[in-house]
Amino acid sequence: MSASETPLAKLLADQAYDGLFPNLYDWIYVMGVSEGGELTFETVNPPLGGGSGFLLPEFTGKTPSQCLPPDSAQLLMNHFGRVLAEERPLLYEEEHVVEGRARSFQTTLTPVRNKWSRIHRIAAVSRDITALKEAEAALHASEERLNLALEGTQQGLWDWNLVKGEVYRSPRWFSMLGLTPAGVPPTLEGGLARIHPEDRLQVEGAMNAHLEGRQATFQVEYRILGGTTDWIWVFDAGKVVAWDDQGRPARMTGMCTDITERRRAEESLRALVGGVVHEIRNPVYGISINLDAMEATFGEEPRYMPFVAALRESAERISSLMNDLKDYGEPRTLNPEPCLLKALLEEAARSCEPQAARHECTLGIHLENPHLVLPLNARRMHQVFRNLMENALHHSPPGAEVAVRCRRDRREDHEWWIFTVEDQGPGFAPETQARAFEPFFTRRKGGTGLGLSIVKRVVEEHGGSVELGNRSGGGAIVTVKLPAPRKVATLMQDPDHD
């Protein structure tokens, strides 16, 4: 081997090594260049399963025009001529018809010099990239369809690479919010910084719950500052789609939807409900005062007592309905804070003591961990457990206990805190169990039909779920599941408290 020839060029030029690379994906061939400039195939090594019709071993000793179709031969001669003229390697892509089908090839041509520095061979490597081109075309078409679909549904795409700390946001994401890519850094913090201060804690909590495996998906509604300095309401939903070798989230993708108009409609409806509640409460309060006056004037006179009792029951039912309507129409912003569950449940139980006394029942609270602290909206969760306790007391026979229990459990590959409210009544009828969460559905006299609907919505806003069932020994059981944080929550200590 001469000093000017590389080992690879010598290897490719040596006929004794034909077939040495039967498992490569490339056609490896060498074109000899005579002193007169004539080009001749010196060796052709096709890949394993390379098929026929492109470059074959029997081309050896022939010129391109002797073994290739005229168009392909001319293309090849043009590329080799360019290498000879420019005296440097050449990389190019082109199509050739192989077995009646157009296929794409990527080729590298490398000039090889002899000891007199004359280019006497050209080493070539060609790879069939048809599948790659088709995949790229399919990907481009898929991306185009996705962009058209997103444009039609008013949704923006985001893709968070947790390893690199980078967030891709689609053009539709920026246009939907009236922003430009230059105005939002391609990081998670860049997006969080534009979220309304009252909503950010809720967003971060929902994100952490999903990243820690406590929630199957990330879903949250919040306000974000748009390019016109207006707050835009969005519904954001995403999911982890890739993990690293240690099983930690590595990539998360999601969609963001503008729900400003829907939230405005909800706010208008809440304002309407609030106005109706206010207007009805005043006459109901007046009715109650007049009933009190009638009772004080006529005492327990039999002629009046049935009418007074019926009117008072109706007034109380209207008042209860107004309260439930107000609660049901509350906005969905959660703003959770660390909450001691034992204190919350005991407070809910105290609010039910008058009803428990009327039904001659007791309320028992049984906690696996009396020091349990969870991030909750305490006021709303108090309402949840109070509603469940009141329902259980209403259906319990005299002398029975309504038991509230709490334990930790692993279900569906997640850790949960399981709360149950059990009574010893008749249990849920099949129709009631199927429709209990429907607004205004009730079998209870004097009920509004909104209690369990409120319970379901509040629990789901906390990332949990609620189920109804019947105990094997008789009575109903309501199960509330709340996600168990991996990081144990603690109550904030008052710095002035000893």
Buried (B, 14 or more C-beta within 10 A) or exposed (E): EEEBBEEEBBBBBBEEEEEEBEEBEBBBBBBBBEEEEEBBBBBBBBBEEBEEBBBBEEBBEEBBBEBBEEEBBEBBBEBBEEBBEEEEEBEEEBBBEBEEEEBBBBBBBBBBBEEEEEEBBBBBBBBBBBEEBEEEEEEEEEEEEBBEEBEEEEBBBBBBBBEEEEBEBBBBBBBBBBBEEEEBEBBBEEBEEBBBEEBBBBBBBBBBBBBBBBBBEBBBBBBBBBBEEEBBBBBBBBBBEEEEEEEEBBBBBBBBBBBBEEBEEBEEEBEEBBEEBEEBBEEBEEBBEEBEEBBEEEEEEEEBBEEBEEBBEEBEBBBBBBBBBBBBBBEBBBEBBEBBBBBBBEEBBEBBEEBBEEBEBBBEBEBEEEEBBBBBBBEBBBBBBBBBBBBBBBBBEEEBBBBBBBEEEEEEEBBBBBBBBBBBBEBBEEEBBEEBBEBEBBEEEEBBBBBBBBBBBBBEBBBBBBEBBBBEEEBBBBBBBBBBBEEEBEEEEEEEEE
